[in-house]
Amino acid sequence: MSYKDSGQPQPSLKERLQKLDEIESKVMQIMQSAGGTLDELSKDIPSQKQIEIHAHNFRDAVRDVELELISQLNYLSQVLAGLPYEKNVYKETIDLTIAAERLKNVERILSKAL
């Protein structure tokens, strides 16, 4: 489903870049959570509660990154398929091409008639 079909406003390029920065930050959180879990597991007496906290943070961050990456990939798929997106003129280009062909046909018909 495209943003146009969903009724949601299309994010600007700046907003998309901010989202990618947020994804990068979340990936860093994933690495920190994984590192924290490993640090805790390497202790002589690991704290089960700390392991669960790190694991929970890890799962939440992975889910957030996955959802946002899916959104970004869907947008890129729309761009590549020529579907409506910010700054897309594909439809207008096709309309112009069809109008130009119609004009040529009318000119041919008129030149034959005259």
WOZIBEL-V693917 format. One record per backbone hydrogen bond with DSSP energy under -0.5 kcal/mol. CO is the residue of the C=O (numbers start at 1). NH is the residue of the N-H. E is the energy in kcal/mol with one decimal. If there is no record, write none. Layout:
co->CO nh->NH e->E
co->CO nh->NH e->E
This chain:
co->2 nh->6 e->-1.9
co->3 nh->7 e->-0.9
co->3 nh->8 e->-0.9
co->12 nh->16 e->-2.3
co->13 nh->17 e->-2.5
co->14 nh->18 e->-2.2
co->15 nh->19 e->-2.2
co->16 nh->20 e->-2.1
co->17 nh->21 e->-2.0
co->18 nh->22 e->-2.3
co->19 nh->23 e->-2.4
co->20 nh->24 e->-2.2
co->21 nh->25 e->-2.2
co->22 nh->26 e->-2.4
co->23 nh->27 e->-2.4
co->24 nh->28 e->-1.8
co->25 nh->29 e->-2.0
co->26 nh->30 e->-2.4
co->27 nh->31 e->-2.2
co->28 nh->32 e->-2.4
co->29 nh->33 e->-2.8
co->30 nh->34 e->-2.6
co->31 nh->35 e->-2.6
co->32 nh->36 e->-2.8
co->33 nh->37 e->-2.3
co->34 nh->38 e->-2.4
co->35 nh->39 e->-2.8
co->36 nh->40 e->-2.4
co->37 nh->41 e->-2.6
co->38 nh->42 e->-1.7
co->39 nh->43 e->-0.5
co->40 nh->43 e->-1.0
co->43 nh->46 e->-0.5
co->46 nh->48 e->-0.7
co->47 nh->51 e->-2.3
co->48 nh->52 e->-2.4
co->49 nh->53 e->-2.3
co->50 nh->54 e->-2.6
co->51 nh->55 e->-2.7
co->52 nh->56 e->-2.7
co->53 nh->57 e->-2.6
co->54 nh->58 e->-2.4
co->55 nh->59 e->-2.6
co->56 nh->60 e->-2.5
co->57 nh->61 e->-2.4
co->58 nh->62 e->-2.5
co->59 nh->63 e->-2.5
co->60 nh->64 e->-2.4
co->61 nh->65 e->-2.6
co->62 nh->66 e->-2.7
co->63 nh->67 e->-2.5
co->64 nh->68 e->-2.3
co->65 nh->69 e->-2.7
co->66 nh->70 e->-2.2
co->67 nh->71 e->-2.0
co->68 nh->72 e->-2.4
co->69 nh->73 e->-2.8
co->70 nh->74 e->-2.5
co->71 nh->75 e->-2.0
co->72 nh->76 e->-2.3
co->73 nh->77 e->-2.3
co->74 nh->78 e->-2.0
co->75 nh->79 e->-2.3
co->76 nh->80 e->-2.5
co->77 nh->81 e->-1.9
co->78 nh->82 e->-0.7
co->78 nh->83 e->-2.3
co->79 nh->82 e->-0.9
co->85 nh->88 e->-2.0
co->89 nh->93 e->-2.6
co->90 nh->94 e->-2.4
co->91 nh->95 e->-2.7
co->92 nh->96 e->-2.4
co->93 nh->97 e->-2.3
co->94 nh->98 e->-2.6
co->95 nh->99 e->-2.4
co->96 nh->100 e->-2.4
co->97 nh->101 e->-2.1
co->98 nh->102 e->-2.3
co->99 nh->103 e->-2.3
co->100 nh->104 e->-2.2
co->101 nh->105 e->-2.3
co->102 nh->106 e->-2.5
co->103 nh->107 e->-2.5
co->104 nh->108 e->-2.4
co->105 nh->109 e->-2.4
co->106 nh->110 e->-2.7
co->107 nh->111 e->-2.6
co->108 nh->112 e->-2.0
co->109 nh->113 e->-2.0
co->110 nh->114 e->-1.8
